[in-house]
Amino acid sequence: MKRKGLRRLDLYLPDNHFIWRFNPGCRGPVARAYLNLLPVLAAQAKLLEEILRRLEALDERLARLEAGGVRAVETEDAAEEFDAAGFFASFD
């Protein structure tokens, strides 16, 4: 039977492939679901590669800054909240 707009794909898979763990009636839908995920995963992989490229560029820039003598300042009170009342009291 020919199905309009659909094409058949025959695959040979090894005996130990995970798809054989599913019941015979479920294998087709599972295989289709995995095949439909491929474009999504490819797009995510491309995005992750771009993020990694940007992180590497930032790491190189940071290394150049540190080589030039610029160091990050670490403060113990960095988590301390801003005291707005104290700040505006200094203008009185």
NUGU-151949 format. One record per residue (C-alpha): residue number from 1; residue in three letters; chain; x, y, z. Coordinates in steps of 0.5 Angstrom, whole numbers. Example, Ala and Ser with C-alpha at 12.3 -4.5 7.8 and 13.67 -1.06 7.14 Angstrom:
# NUGU-151949
+-----+-----+---+-------+-------+-------+
!   k !   r ! c !    px !    py !    pz !
+-----+-----+---+-------+-------+-------+
!   1 ! ALA ! A !    25 !    -9 !    16 !
!   2 ! SER ! A !    27 !    -2 !    14 !
+-----+-----+---+-------+-------+-------+
END
This chain:
# NUGU-151949
+-----+-----+---+-------+-------+-------+
!   k !   r ! c !    px !    py !    pz !
+-----+-----+---+-------+-------+-------+
!   1 ! MET ! A !     0 !     0 !     0 !
!   2 ! LYS ! A !     3 !     7 !    -2 !
!   3 ! ARG ! A !     2 !    12 !     3 !
!   4 ! LYS ! A !     1 !    19 !     0 !
!   5 ! GLY ! A !     7 !    24 !     2 !
!   6 ! LEU ! A !    11 !    18 !     6 !
!   7 ! ARG ! A !    17 !    14 !     4 !
!   8 ! ARG ! A !    19 !     8 !     7 !
!   9 ! LEU ! A !    26 !     7 !    10 !
!  10 ! ASP ! A !    29 !     0 !    11 !
!  11 ! LEU ! A !    35 !     0 !    16 !
!  12 ! TYR ! A !    39 !    -6 !    18 !
!  13 ! LEU ! A !    41 !    -5 !    25 !
!  14 ! PRO ! A !    45 !   -10 !    30 !
!  15 ! ASP ! A !    42 !   -15 !    34 !
!  16 ! ASN ! A !    44 !   -11 !    40 !
!  17 ! HIS ! A !    41 !    -5 !    38 !
!  18 ! PHE ! A !    36 !    -2 !    43 !
!  19 ! ILE ! A !    30 !    -1 !    39 !
!  20 ! TRP ! A !    30 !    -9 !    39 !
!  21 ! ARG ! A !    28 !    -8 !    47 !
!  22 ! PHE ! A !    21 !    -5 !    44 !
!  23 ! ASN ! A !    15 !    -9 !    42 !
!  24 ! PRO ! A !    14 !   -10 !    35 !
!  25 ! GLY ! A !     9 !    -5 !    34 !
!  26 ! CYS ! A !    12 !     0 !    38 !
!  27 ! ARG ! A !    19 !     0 !    34 !
!  28 ! GLY ! A !    17 !     4 !    28 !
!  29 ! PRO ! A !    14 !    10 !    33 !
!  30 ! VAL ! A !    20 !    10 !    37 !
!  31 ! ALA ! A !    25 !    10 !    31 !
!  32 ! ARG ! A !    21 !    16 !    28 !
!  33 ! ALA ! A !    21 !    20 !    35 !
!  34 ! TYR ! A !    29 !    19 !    35 !
!  35 ! LEU ! A !    29 !    21 !    28 !
!  36 ! ASN ! A !    25 !    27 !    29 !
!  37 ! LEU ! A !    30 !    29 !    35 !
!  38 ! LEU ! A !    36 !    30 !    30 !
!  39 ! PRO ! A !    35 !    37 !    28 !
!  40 ! VAL ! A !    33 !    39 !    35 !
!  41 ! LEU ! A !    40 !    36 !    37 !
!  42 ! ALA ! A !    44 !    39 !    31 !
!  43 ! ALA ! A !    41 !    46 !    33 !
!  44 ! GLN ! A !    43 !    45 !    40 !
!  45 ! ALA ! A !    50 !    42 !    38 !
!  46 ! LYS ! A !    51 !    48 !    34 !
!  47 ! LEU ! A !    49 !    53 !    39 !
!  48 ! LEU ! A !    53 !    50 !    44 !
!  49 ! GLU ! A !    59 !    50 !    40 !
!  50 ! GLU ! A !    58 !    57 !    39 !
!  51 ! ILE ! A !    58 !    58 !    47 !
!  52 ! LEU ! A !    64 !    54 !    47 !
!  53 ! ARG ! A !    68 !    59 !    42 !
!  54 ! ARG ! A !    66 !    65 !    46 !
!  55 ! LEU ! A !    68 !    62 !    52 !
!  56 ! GLU ! A !    75 !    60 !    49 !
!  57 ! ALA ! A !    75 !    67 !    46 !
!  58 ! LEU ! A !    73 !    70 !    53 !
!  59 ! ASP ! A !    79 !    66 !    57 !
!  60 ! GLU ! A !    84 !    68 !    52 !
!  61 ! ARG ! A !    82 !    76 !    53 !
!  62 ! LEU ! A !    82 !    75 !    60 !
!  63 ! ALA ! A !    89 !    71 !    60 !
!  64 ! ARG ! A !    92 !    77 !    56 !
!  65 ! LEU ! A !    89 !    82 !    61 !
!  66 ! GLU ! A !    92 !    78 !    67 !
!  67 ! ALA ! A !    99 !    78 !    63 !
!  68 ! GLY ! A !    99 !    85 !    62 !
!  69 ! GLY ! A !    98 !    86 !    70 !
!  70 ! VAL ! A !    91 !    87 !    70 !
!  71 ! ARG ! A !    88 !    83 !    76 !
!  72 ! ALA ! A !    81 !    81 !    79 !
!  73 ! VAL ! A !    80 !    84 !    85 !
!  74 ! GLU ! A !    76 !    80 !    90 !
!  75 ! THR ! A !    72 !    83 !    96 !
!  76 ! GLU ! A !    70 !    79 !   102 !
!  77 ! ASP ! A !    64 !    84 !   102 !
!  78 ! ALA ! A !    61 !    83 !    95 !
!  79 ! ALA ! A !    55 !    80 !    97 !
!  80 ! GLU ! A !    53 !    85 !   102 !
!  81 ! GLU ! A !    47 !    89 !   100 !
!  82 ! PHE ! A !    47 !    96 !    98 !
!  83 ! ASP ! A !    45 !   101 !   104 !
!  84 ! ALA ! A !    41 !   106 !   100 !
!  85 ! ALA ! A !    39 !   110 !   106 !
!  86 ! GLY ! A !    47 !   111 !   108 !
!  87 ! PHE ! A !    49 !   113 !   101 !
!  88 ! PHE ! A !    43 !   118 !   101 !
!  89 ! ALA ! A !    45 !   121 !   108 !
!  90 ! SER ! A !    52 !   123 !   105 !
!  91 ! PHE ! A !    48 !   128 !   101 !
!  92 ! ASP ! A !    45 !   132 !   107 !
+-----+-----+---+-------+-------+-------+
END
